[in-house]
Amino acid sequence: MKYLALVYYDEAIIDAMSKTEWDALNAECYHCVQSLKSSGHFVDGAPLHPVATGTTVRVRDGKAAVTDGPFAETREQLAGFYMLEARDLNEALSLAAKIPPARLGSVEVRPVRELPVPAEAE
Amino acid sequence: MQARINSLYKAESRRVLATLIRLLGDFDLAEEGLQEAFMAAMAQWPQDGVPENPRAWLVSTGRFKAIDQIRKRARYDTSLDDIAEQLDAGLGAVDDPEGENIEDDRLRLVFTCCHPSLSAEARTALTLREVCDLTTEEIARAFLATPPTVAQRIVRAKAKIRDAAIPYEVPAPAQLPERLDSVLQVIYLVFNEGYSASSGEEVTRLDLCAEAIRLARLVLQLLPEPEVQGLLALMLLHDARKMTRSNADGELVLLEDQDRSQWHREQIDEGDGLVRDALASRRFGPYTVQAAIAAVHAGAVTAADTDWQEIVALYDLLLRLQPSPVIALNRAVAVAMGEGPAAGLRLINALLDSGQLREYHLAYAALADFHRRLAQREDAIHNYREALRLVRQEPERRFLEKRLRQLVENA
């Protein structure tokens, strides 16, 4: 079963890190990904640039409105994601617990669903 | 035969359900299978006689009927064909229906229902419904919610178990201690529901108490943690007094008036032993301390022999572990027993002044009793009236009314 693990942390924690600490965190993440790949749990994933580099699009009444920054101000910001293949939720949770930023912020684990194929597309 | 099947349902339906959930991988399917199995029993056993192993028969029949259901639905949704095949082929006969597996299934069910991925209310509602077979009405009463709210919580919880694929398993050793906390909480709630109905005529509902105790024993077997011992001890000690809590007319009997020779000595001894073990571990928590308080009461040969000082000391410890206004109220009553009613009045009025317990009938009942002992008639009457405004349980209501009548008539 596929689960999306959304990694959140307060960017202020990262901003307060030295370059050495930041490099060390990234190295941990790299090894985490390698480990998940070799165990067959890694489907996809990526770290993201900070939330200030984001842009939000909303279409209302056929008009596209574009605003700077994330969709909402939150205490912790989305930092990256992993798409995991796991047997069940408990396995997904124990994999998510190993994601290095889990000790700094929060990892939301959500089951992925299949988009039903509409009748006309069959 | 009907009576035999009814008592079999009471004794075995939860075990059968727990096993069916494992075999079928779905709560609703398992429940359907369970119902169909018992219906089949009612239809066939009068002719064929009760099978040698009724539980195994029910599990096997329930599973068969459930798979049959899926096959019928597969006519309209062919994706169900695969599921029916898997369920039918993969599992074969029910292994070891008499052995450990059955209890393991119950533990799987308990831990699944208490999974932290479910909200606290969902955990409790689901466990009470699936493990203890309470109706949504009974659960709603226990939580001061409405039956539709409870029903919805249960539906959502099952949906989450399905959609997020919460596995039907006992947690790995590393996760076990933290997963245990929510289990204990649910067990205690079940016991309380059985020990004193939140409204209505019965003071105690014995089956639920036995159920909670049985659940705690199961969990203790798996995980001999001090707090599990503490919770089991607490329930055993309360349960030991159940025969004396009300008299033949269903009237409430106060602790100080209970016939202690009717208390279940074996249960008290067992509870006492568990408390000592748990305290000795130094890793105990609130349940253990509450059990220790109950043990002090149970150890007093007469009410007058009660060591109130030790009880107050234990309440102090309990409040440090678990600050709560109800515990503070109980402590105040204990203080009053040792130091006199005036001390109790000061403590409880302070709680009420700080905004706590204002809707809790026992606070006013305690105040009324203290005033009564101090011959402060008007204040006693006023507080009995307040308590009556808030009381929900019939035997408690009658008790308070009697006290009030005595004061009013002695004008």
Boltz contact constraints between the chains, C-beta under 6 A:
constraints:
  - contact:
      token1: [A, 1]
      token2: [B, 165]
      max_distance: 6.0
  - contact:
      token1: [A, 88]
      token2: [B, 165]
      max_distance: 6.0
  - contact:
      token1: [A, 88]
      token2: [B, 167]
      max_distance: 6.0
  - contact:
      token1: [A, 89]
      token2: [B, 164]
      max_distance: 6.0
  - contact:
      token1: [A, 89]
      token2: [B, 165]
      max_distance: 6.0
  - contact:
      token1: [A, 89]
      token2: [B, 166]
      max_distance: 6.0
  - contact:
      token1: [A, 90]
      token2: [B, 167]
      max_distance: 6.0
  - contact:
      token1: [A, 111]
      token2: [B, 163]
      max_distance: 6.0
  - contact:
      token1: [A, 111]
      token2: [B, 164]
      max_distance: 6.0
